[in-house]
Amino acid sequence: ELGWPESIPYLDHPPSPLEFYREWVSPNKPCIIRNAISHWPALKKWSSAYLREVVGPKVVSVAVTPNGYADAVFQDRFVMPEERQMPFMDFLDIVEKKVASPNVFYVQKQCSNLTEEFPELVCDVQPDIPWMSEALGKKPDAVNFWLGESAAVTSLHKDHYENLYCVISGEKYFLLHPPSDRPFIPYELYQPATYHVSEDGSFEIVDEKTAEKVPWIPLDPLNPDLELYPEYAQAKPLQCTVKAGEMLYLPSLWFHHVQQSHGCIAVNYWYDMEYDIKYSYYQLLDCLTKTVKML
């Protein structure tokens, strides 16, 4: 069953572990779940004033770019953001526009940054999603905290995780492609590089010369260059908005491009995927796509 709906379906309440595995995880289908996190204190507590009080002067990792694109193709490089260590309250000053900056700031470190850098906030959410943990028979590999400006964009990519993405405030805008769209989505190898701030405050792109090239998607799905990538015209993206209090189940190996409202706060749970028939199917598509391009 390779057909996908034209829109992401909604569930009005969390399913049972068996139902979720059978209806969503196993067939690798996304959904938006309402009333799954309505009991979280974070939904009422995580105002800017509260975050200032609880986290305040603590130094955290912030991704800084000149254009809002971290971990994205730019000038024929795969460019990663400057990872700046700064007091959290200074970051909030920028997000709230109390301090002007020409650059774009985003707390997006991942690597379970909620538990590693923001342990003060863990008690306001859950360490895992119990019905998901039971469905998969495991705990999440990482729990991540996201907060940033509306100019911060996540370029099109996929992850080897079952992802539960929970919006606390604001909105997230997802553009999704199923794994079956792989033949229409371009991948190329790029020299990895990192943004570095010069003494005059401008950014320069510095190559990571000892690192291997990175396979990444150069295409912008919001403004695709169909002359350069004509195959993409056959792809069928799904778009959805995840609002405060809602949870998106983003299945493993689904391609996703993400935008957000200004100051949006979210927490997501990454559960390691099973390397089963879904993975084998994707690998087959990937190999066939590469082989056809070489002919």
For each residue, the residues with C-beta under 8 A, 3 or more apart:
1: 27
2: 180
3:
4: 29 178 180 236 238
5: 8 9 238
6: 238
7: 238 240
8: 5 30 31 32 176 238 240 248
9: 5 31 32
10: 31 32 33 34
11: 14 15 31 32 33 34
12: 34 35
13: 33 34 35 36
14: 11 20 33 35 36 131
15: 11 19 20 23 24 33 131
16: 19 20 131
17: 20 21 131 132 134 135
18: 21 22 135
19: 15 16 22 23
20: 14 15 16 17 23 24 25 131 132 135 249
21: 17 18 24 25 26 135 136
22: 18 19 25 26
23: 15 19 20 26 27 29
24: 15 20 21 27 29 30 31 249 251
25: 20 21 22 28 135 136 162 251
26: 21 22 23
27: 1 23 24
28: 25 178 179 251 252 253 254 278
29: 4 23 24 251
30: 8 24 176 238 248 249 250 251 254
31: 8 9 10 11 24 248 249
32: 8 9 10 11 240 242 246 247 248 249
33: 10 11 13 14 15 36 246 247 248 249
34: 10 11 12 13 245 246 247
35: 12 13 14 38 245
36: 13 14 33 129 166 246 247
37: 40 42 43 125 126 166 245 247
38: 35 43 245
39:
40: 37 43 124 125 126 166 168
41: 44 45 123 124 125
42: 37 45 46 121 124 125 168 267
43: 37 38 40 46 168 169 244 245
44: 41
45: 41 42 50 124
46: 42 43 50 51 121 124 168 169 265
47: 50 51
48: 51 52 92 96 263
49: 52 53
50: 45 46 47 53 54
51: 46 47 48 54 55 88 92 121
52: 48 49 55 56 88 89 92
53: 49 50 56
54: 50 51 120 121
55: 51 52 58 60 88 89 118 120 121
56: 52 53 87 88 89
57: 87 88 89
58: 55 87 88 117 120
59: 85 86 87 88
60: 55 85 86 87 88 91 107 113 117 118
61: 83 84 85 107 109 113 117
62: 83 84 85 86 91 105 106 107
63: 70 81 82 83 84 105 106 107 108 109 152
64: 81 82 83 84 103 104 105 106 195 197
65: 68 69 70 81 82 103 104 106 152 195 203
66: 102 103 104 195 202 203
67: 74 104 151
68: 65 104 106 149 151 152 153
69: 65 72 74 79 153 155
70: 63 65 80 81 106 108 152 154
71: 78 79 80 81 154 155 157
72: 69 78 79 153 155 216
73: 76 77 78 79 155 188 190 216 217 218
74: 67 69 77 79 205
75: 79 205
76: 73 190 191
77: 73 74 190 191 192 193 205 207
78: 71 72 73 190 191 192 193 213 214 216
79: 69 71 72 73 74 75 192 193 194 195 205
80: 70 71 192 193 194 195
81: 63 64 65 70 71 106 194 195
82: 63 64 65 194 195 196 197 203
83: 61 62 63 64 109
84: 61 62 63 64
85: 59 60 61 62
86: 59 60 62 90 91
87: 56 57 58 59 60 90 91
88: 51 52 55 56 57 58 59 60 91 92
89: 52 55 56 57 92 93
90: 86 87 93 94 99
91: 60 62 86 87 88 94 95 105 107
92: 48 51 52 88 89 95 96
93: 89 90 96 98 99
94: 90 91 97 98 99 101 105 149
95: 91 92 105 147 148 149 262 263
96: 48 92 93 263
97: 94 100
98: 93 94
99: 90 93 94
100: 97
101: 94 105
102: 66
103: 64 65 66 203
104: 64 65 66 67 68 148 149 151 152
105: 62 63 64 91 94 95 101 148 149 152
106: 62 63 64 65 68 70 81 146 147 148 149 152
107: 60 61 62 63 91 113 145 146 147 148
108: 63 70 144 146 148 152 154
109: 61 63 83 113 117 144
110: 113 142 144
111: 116 142 144
112: 115 116 141 142 143 144
113: 60 61 107 109 110 116 117 118 144 145
114: 117 118 121 122 125 143 144 145 267
115: 112 118 119 122 127 143
116: 111 112 113 119
117: 58 60 61 109 113 114 145
118: 55 60 113 114 115 121 122 145
119: 115 116 122
120: 54 55 58 123
121: 42 46 51 54 55 114 118 124 125 145
122: 114 115 118 119 125 127 143
123: 41 120
124: 40 41 42 45 46 121
125: 37 40 41 42 114 121 122 143 166 267
126: 37 40 129 130
127: 115 122 139 143
128: 132 133 139 140 143 269
129: 36 126 132 133 140 164 269
130: 126 133 134
131: 14 15 16 17 20 134 135
132: 17 20 128 129 135 136 140 162 164 269 271
133: 128 129 130 136 137 138 139 140 271
134: 17 130 131 137
135: 17 18 20 21 25 131 132
136: 21 25 132 133 162 271 274
137: 133 134
138: 133 271 272
139: 127 128 133 271
140: 128 129 132 133 143 269 270 271
141: 112 161 270 271 272
142: 110 111 112 269 270
143: 112 114 115 122 125 127 128 140 267 268 269 270
144: 108 109 110 111 112 113 114 267 268 270
145: 107 113 114 117 118 121 265 266 267
146: 106 107 108 260 264 265 266 267 268
147: 95 106 107 263 264 265 266
148: 95 104 105 106 107 108 152 260 263 264
149: 68 94 95 104 105 106 152 262 263
150: 259 260 261 262 263 264
151: 67 68 104
152: 63 65 68 70 104 105 106 108 148 149 260
153: 68 69 72 257 258 259
154: 70 71 108 157 256 257 258 259
155: 69 71 72 73 216 217 220 257
156: 175 177 185 217 219 220 221 255 256 257
157: 71 154 216 217 255 256
158: 179 252 253 254 255 256
159: 163 252 253 270
160: 252 253 272 273
161: 141 252 270 271 272 273
162: 25 132 136 249 250 251 252 270 271 272 273
163: 159 248 249 250 251 252 268 269 270 271
164: 129 132 247 248 249 250 268 269 271
165: 172 242 247 248 250 266 268
166: 36 37 40 125 246 247 266 267 268 269
167: 170 171 172 242 243 244 245 246 247 248 264 265 266
168: 40 42 43 46 244 265 266 267
169: 43 46 244 263 264 265
170: 167 244 260 261 262 263 264 265
171: 167 241 242 243 244 260 261 264
172: 165 167 241 242 248 258 259 260 261 264 266
173: 239 240 241 242 258 259 260
174: 239 240 241 242 248 250 256 257 258
175: 156 221 222 237 238 239 256 257 258
176: 8 30 237 238 239 240 250 254 255 256
177: 156 181 185 221 235 236 237 238 254 255 256
178: 4 28 181 238 254 255
179: 28 158 182 253 254 255 278 281 282 285
180: 2 4 285
181: 177 178 184 185 235 236 237 255
182: 179 185 282 285 286 289
183: 231 234 285 288 289 292
184: 181 231 232 233 234 235
185: 156 177 181 182 217 219 232 235 255
186: 217 218 219 229 231 232
187: 215 216 217
188: 73 215 216 218
189: 213 214 215
190: 73 76 77 78 213 214 215 216 218
191: 76 77 78 207 208 213 214
192: 77 78 79 80 207 208 211 212 213 214
193: 77 78 79 80 205 206 207 208
194: 79 80 81 82 205 206 208
195: 64 65 66 79 80 81 82 203 204 205 206
196: 82 203 204 205 206
197: 64 82 201 202 203 204
198: 201 202 203 204
199:
200:
201: 197 198
202: 66 197 198
203: 65 66 82 103 195 196 197 198
204: 195 196 197 198
205: 74 75 77 79 193 194 195 196
206: 193 194 195 196
207: 77 191 192 193
208: 191 192 193 194 211
209:
210:
211: 192 208 214
212: 192
213: 78 189 190 191 192
214: 78 189 190 191 192 211
215: 187 188 189 190
216: 72 73 78 155 157 187 188 190
217: 73 155 156 157 185 186 187 255
218: 73 186 188 190
219: 156 185 186 224 225 229 232
220: 155 156 223 224 225
221: 156 175 177 224 232 237 257
222: 175 257
223: 220
224: 219 220 221 229 232 233
225: 219 220 228 229
226: 229 230 232 233
227: 230
228: 225
229: 186 219 224 225 226 232
230: 226 227 233
231: 183 184 186 234 235
232: 184 185 186 219 221 224 226 229 235
233: 184 224 226 230
234: 183 184 231
235: 177 181 184 185 231 232
236: 4 177 181
237: 175 176 177 181 221
238: 4 5 6 7 8 30 175 176 177 178
239: 173 174 175 176
240: 7 8 32 173 174 176 248
241: 171 172 173 174
242: 32 165 167 171 172 173 174 246 247 248
243: 167 171 246
244: 43 167 168 169 170 171
245: 34 35 37 38 43 167
246: 32 33 34 36 166 167 242 243
247: 32 33 34 36 37 164 165 166 167 242
248: 8 30 31 32 33 163 164 165 167 172 174 240 242
249: 20 24 30 31 32 33 162 163 164
250: 30 162 163 164 165 174 176 254 256
251: 24 25 28 29 30 162 163 254
252: 28 158 159 160 161 162 163 273 278 279
253: 28 158 159 160 179 273 278 279 282
254: 28 30 158 176 177 178 179 250 251
255: 156 157 158 176 177 178 179 181 185 217
256: 154 156 157 158 174 175 176 177 250
257: 153 154 155 156 174 175 221 222
258: 153 154 172 173 174 175
259: 150 153 154 172 173
260: 146 148 150 152 170 171 172 173 264 266
261: 150 170 171 172 264
262: 95 149 150 170
263: 48 95 96 147 148 149 150 169 170
264: 146 147 148 150 167 169 170 171 172 260 261
265: 46 145 146 147 167 168 169 170
266: 145 146 147 165 166 167 168 172 260
267: 42 114 125 143 144 145 146 166 168
268: 143 144 146 163 164 165 166
269: 128 129 132 140 142 143 163 164 166
270: 140 141 142 143 144 159 161 162 163
271: 132 133 136 138 139 140 141 161 162 163 164
272: 138 141 160 161 162
273: 160 161 162 252 253 278 279
274: 136 278 279
275: 279
276: 279 280
277: 280 281
278: 28 179 252 253 273 274 281 282
279: 252 253 273 274 275 276 282 283
280: 276 277 283 284
281: 179 277 278 284 285
282: 179 182 253 278 279 285 286
283: 279 280 286 287
284: 280 281 287 288
285: 179 180 182 183 281 282 288 289
286: 182 282 283 289 290
287: 283 284 290 291
288: 183 284 285 291 292
289: 182 183 285 286 292 293
290: 286 287 293 294
291: 287 288 294 295
292: 183 288 289 295
293: 289 290
294: 290 291
295: 291 292
